[in-house]
């Protein structure tokens, strides 16, 4: 049996939905009615603004909106004015409708001699824009004068600092609500919000900075969501002793590779081999099957029926190039009845979405099960549309995990993971080069190798997703992408990261 030495990693940063952030704010105010969170946020953002301005920047345009985000912006304006910067505030809303703290910030700004413009002052060169139009409470599509301000700010070509979240981005989902600021940096307060990290959020937020404003956030509200970062690499399999043999690293079997799709299964097998599995079996459904992988003859190729009853593996990967014909259905049904950990990807997920008997077998499994759909595969499993899945990726992956009783991954920009009890995670690593054929097959092979080595579920899913994305990022850092990056190139970088962090 494979041996796995658990190693603790540093805690991951908490993630909170908009409603949960509001609950934290209320709890903080009950604990300390004089907390002055808006003043703290303004001071923190002003400090970052000065850093962005550098030694020569002086002219600052501040966009203040109709809510507390506008109040944050006015606090920033006040701090920067006191620092003798040239500060111009655009505020187009009814001051009588501002929340109390934002009203106080506006009064302080005016008492300090500050003015509010109805539109962006013409013929001026700006060194920095501070976006405080809308925060995480925005629940409608941006339109009218606010949309015009966002378009004008984006068109100026000036560095933009967004407060809490770029205006127009949904704090929970990352969806662009009509139009949105494209920030250079975003300073978010109290804790990270999922909308900054998935779907369109990362393309608009720029570099992220988080300031908890002095709050013991997790004491006020334990999180359901967390941000998986490089600390996960410290929780992989520990160093191998010298008296180590291949059986200690486990055996993984890859099932797939129907006619015309053998490449997918080969990629998964090669990834499993280089991610550390002791033995890798490849069960091809193609007829006639390959007899050997000439690039990696270490991979042992078998017929699917022959391998299924052999008992030679302690982890399974099902789906890369599996196909959806009657043979694939029969083989998948047999795999789902095995008592070993299994990774389900690609056509395995399509079959489960198409046949209720397979879905029911999946739900009743007792061995660890991990699924890795992209949005289109998720729609087939949930009977929805890609638009519905993408409109709330966290809700979708939590539904997948709960409905099928699995550890689930929803791939995409800011991959989201969940388990049946409702806990969820986001992996912010990765790049656009991963939008190419075979990347998902490589990921499935990596996760399968970790399971074979004894890494428990769902940790194998967390670790595998981060390894895969970090390896792709390393490729880009070496000049191998993102354009033209291939799945095969990612495999060797996975091996490099494994050897750097697991030894």
N, C-alpha and C positions, 0 to 999 in steps of 0.2 A: 504494500500500500504506500502511496506517496506520503511524505512527511512534510508538514507545513509548520513553520515557526512563526507565530503571530508576533508582529511588532507594532507597537502603538504609534499612531501618528498624531500630529498636533490637531487640535479641534478645528473644524472647518467653520468659516464665517457664516453666521445665520442669515437666512433670507425670510422676508416677511411680505405678505400681501398688503394691499392698501388698507383693508379693514384692520389688519393686525397692527400696522403702524399707528393707525388712529387709536387703537386700544392701548398701545404703549404710551403714546402722548398723554392720554387721559390718566393712565396709572401714574405717570411721572408727575403730572400736575397735582394729583391727589396727594402724592407723597411729599411734594414741595411746591406749594402754590406760587412761590416766587422763583420758579426755575428759569424763566426768561429764555425759553428755547429759541425764540426768533432772534433775540439779540446774540445768542451764542452762534447761531447759524450764520448771521450776518458777519460777525467778526471772523469766523473761520473762512468763509468764502472770500472776504476781502483780503485775507492773508494770501490765499491762493491766487487771487487776481493780481496782486502785487508781484508775485513770483512769475506769473505769465507775462506781465508787462516788461519785465527785465529792467535794465538800467536806463533805457531811453524812452520807454512808453509813458504817455501822459494822458492822452485823450480817451475817455471811456464813455461808451454809450450803454445805458442801462434801460432794459425793457421791463417795466413793472406791470403786472396783471391785476385782475380784480379780486384775488383771494390772498391767502396767507403766503403763497409763493411770491406775490407782488410785495408783501410786507418784508419778506426776506431780502428782496432786491433793494428795497428802500433802506434797509439796515446796511447793506453793502455800500450803497451810495453814500450814506452818512459817514461811514468809516473812511472811505476813499477821499471824500471831500476834506475830512479832517487831516488827511495825509497830504493835502495840497495837490491832489490830482484834479484835472479838468473833467468834471463829471456832469453828464447830461442825462436826465431821466425822461423817458417817454412813458406817460401814463394817460390812457384814453378813457378810463372807466369812471363810473359814478363813485366819488369818494364816500358818499353817504351809505353805500352798500358794502363797504369793506368790513371784514371781521375786526374785532376789537384790537387785537395785537397789531394788525396791519394799519388800522387807523392811527394808533399810537406812533407807528414808524413813520407814517406820512406827516403827522404833526411835527415830529422831531426833525424831519427833513426840511420842512418849510421853516421851522424856527431857526434852523442853521443857515437860512438864506437860500436854500435850494429851490429850484423851479421845476415845474413839470411841463413837458412839451406834449402837444397833441399828435405830433408826428415826428419822424426822424429829422433833425435839423439838416438842412441842405448844405452842400459844398463844404463838408468838413472831413478831414482824414481821421479815422478812428484807429486806435491801437488795440482796443479790446471791446468786445460786446459782452455784457452780462445778461443772460436770459432768465428773467423771472416772470414770464407771462403766465404760465400754467404749471402747476405741480402735479402730484400724483392723484389729486382729487378730480381731475378732468374726466367727465363722464359723457362728453358729447363731441361731435366733430367740430374742429376749429374752422371758423368761417369769417367772412366780413373783414373788418379792420384788423383783427388779430391775425388772420391768415395773411393779410397784406404785409403786416409787420414781420411775420416769420419769413415770408418770401424775400422781403427787402434785406433782412439781416443775413440770410443765407447768401444773397447775391453780392454782399459787400466784400467778400473775400477776406474777412478779418477774423482772427482767433475769437472763438466764442466759449465763454464759461457758462454752462447751464447749472442752475440751482435745483438740486434734488433730482430732477429728471428733465431731459430736453422737452420743451413745450410741444405738446401734440402727441407724445408717446404715452400709451396706456401703461400705467405702472405695474399692472398684473400680467399683461400679455405681450408687451412689446409691439403691439399693433400701432401703426400710424393712424391717428384719428383726423383724417382730412389732410393736414399738412403738419410738418414737424421741423423743429430746429435741428440743424446738423452741427453739433458742438465739437469743439476741439478737446475740451475736458468737461467732465460733469462731477460736481461735488454733491454727493448724496448724503442725507442726514439721517441719523439714528441707526439705520442699517441698509444693506443693499435690498433693492426691490427686483423681483424677477423680470419686470419689463425692461430693465437696463441690460439684461444678460441673454435674452433669447429673441428670436425672430428678427424684427427690425431695430430693436433697441441698440445692439452693439454698433450698427452702422451710423447711429445718430448720437450716441453718448460720448464717443471718443475715449480718452483715457479716464478711468474711474478713480475717484477718491471718496472714501467713506469716513465721515466724522460722526461718532455716536453721541456727540454733544454732552459728554460726561455722564451718560446714562448707563447703568448696568442693565443692558437691554435684555439679556437672557433671563435675568432674575425677574424682570417685570413681566415677561411673557416667553416661555420656552418655545423655540421655533419648531415648525414642522419641516421647513426647508433649509437646506444648507448649500454652500458654494464649494464644490470640489476643486481643490487647487493642487499644486505640486506636492503638498504634504502627503497626498495619498500614496506617493511612490515609496514612502517610508514604511508602508504597511504591506509590502509585497513579501514573497517568500524570502526567508533569511539566507545568509551565506551557506553555501554547500560545504559540508565537511569533506576532507580528502577521501574518506572511506564512504564514497557515494556511488550508487549505481543507477542505471537508467530506470529501474523500477521505482526508485525513490521519487522520480520526477513524473510518474504517472504515464498513462497512455490515453490518447484521445483519438476518437474515430470521427472522420468527416464523411457525411453521407450527402451525395449530390452528383453533379456532373452528368446529367442526361445528355443525349445526343445534341451536339452543337453548343453545349454549355459546360464542357469539361474545364475550361479556364477558371471559372468561378470556384469550383471545388479545389483545383490545384492551388489557387491563391490562398484559400483558407488553410489548406494543409501546410503549405510553405510557411505561412504566418505562425501556425501552431508549433512547427518545428523550431523556428527561430525565437519564439517566445518562451522556450524552455521545456516543452513536453519531452518526456524521455523517449516515448515511441509515438509515431503518428501513423495511423491507418487511414487509407482513403478508399471509401466504397463508392465506386463509380457506377452509375446506372446506364452509361452509354453502352451501345452494342454495335461492334465489339468494343470492349473497354481497353484503355491503355494498359500495357503490362509494366511500364516503368516511367517515372518522371526523370527524363534525361538530365535536367538541371539539378534535381535533388533525389538521387536514387535511394536516399535514406528513407524516403516515404514508402510505406508498404501498401501496395494497391491490391484490393480484394474485391470480389463480387459482394453486393450488398447482403444477399441472403446468407452467404457464407460467413460474413463478419458478424451479423446480428446475433447469431447463436453461439458465437465463439467464446464469449466472456473474456475477451482479451483487452478490454478498455474499461476505464473508470470515468470517462466523460465523453459526451457526444456533442457533435455539431450537426444540425440537420437543416438543409435548405439551399446552400449555394449551388445554383444550377440544377436543382432537384427536378424541376418540371412539375406539371400538374396532372399527368395522365394517371391511369388506373394503377400502374406499377408504383408510381410515386405515392399515391394514396395508401396503398397497402404497406409499403415500407415505412411511411411516416406513422401509421397506426401501430406498427410493431415497435417502433422507437419510443413512442409515447408510453408504451406499457413497460419499458425497461425501468429498472430501479437505480439508475445512475443520473447524475446531473446532466442537463441538456441545455444547449443553446439553440434557439429556434430563430431562423432568419429567412428572408427572401421567400422562396416558393413554399416553404413549410408554413409560413404565416398566411400566404395566399390560400393554401389548402384549408387551413383552420378556419379562415374567414368564409370559405365556400361550403364547408361540410360540417353540419352541426354535430355529427357523430365524433369527428376529430376534436371539435371544440369541447365537447363533453368529456372526452378522454383526457384532454389537457387539464381541465378543471379538477379532475379527480386524482391527478398525479400527486404522489407524496414526496418524490425526490425533488431536489432543487431544480427549478425551471426558470430560464432567463429568455426574454424575447427582445429582439432588436429591430423593430420596424422603422421604416421611414414613413412620412405622412401618408403616402398612397397605400402602403400596406396596412397602416393603422385604420384607414377608412374601411378597408375590406373586413377587418376584424370587428369594427364597431358599427358597421352599416351606416356610415355618415359620409361626409364629403371632405375633400382636402381643405376647402375653405373653413369648414367647421373645426377641423382638427387644428389648423394653424391659428384660428381666432382665439384659442385658449389652449396652448400646448400643455400647460401644467394640468389643467382639468382633464385633458385627453389621456395623458400618460397615467394619471391616477386612476382613471376609469379602467384603462387596460389592466393595470395591476390588480385592481379589486375584482373585476369581472372574471379574469382568467386565473387569479390566484398565483401570480408570477411576479418576479422582479422584472420590471419593464423599462425599456429605453425608447424614447422617441427621438430619432436622429434629426439633425438639422442644425441651423445656426443657434448655438447655445443648446446643446443636447440636454434633454430633461429625463430624469430617471425617477422611478417611484416603486414602492413596495405596497402590498395589500393593506397594511395598517394606515396608509395615508401619508407617511413620510416621503419627502421628495428632495431631489438634488438637481443642480444645474452644473454642467461642465463648460466653462467659458473658453477652453482652449480650442485650437483648430483654425482652419483658414479656407478660403474659397477653392484652393487647389484640390480639396477633398471631394468636390462635386465632379467626380469622374468615375468611370466604370471600375468595379472591383474593390472599391474602398470598404464597402460593407462586408464583403467576403473576408478581407483581411481582418477586420474587427472581430468577426465571428470566430475566426481561428485563434486570435489572441486570447479572447475570453475563454474559449475551450481549453487552451493550454493552461491557463491559470486554474481553471476548475480541476484539470487533471493533476496539477501539482498540489491540490488540496486547499487552495484558497476558497473560503466559504462564500456562498451566495448570501447577500447581494454584493459583497465586497469585490468579488471577481468582476462583476459588471462595472462597478465604480472604477476599479483599477484599470480594467481593460479599455474602457472608453477614454480615460485620461491618457493612458500610454499611447493609444492610437493617435489621438489628436496632437499630443506633444511631439510624437515622432514626425507627423506631417509638418508641424511648425518648425521642427529642426531641419527638415528638408528645405523649407523656404529660406531659413537662415543660411543654408549652405548654397543658395542660388539655384535650387532645383525646382522652383515653382514661385508662385502658385500656378501660373499658366503652364500646362503640360506636365504637371506632377502626376506620377503614376502610382498605382497601388503597390506595385512591386518595389518601388523605391522606398516606400514607407516601411516595408517589412524589415529591411536592414537597420533602419533607425530605431525600430522597436527593440531589436536585439541590443543595440548600443545602449539604450536607456535601461533595459533590464540589467545589463551587466554593470552599469554605473550605479544604479540605485538598489539593487537587490543583494549586492555582495558586501 
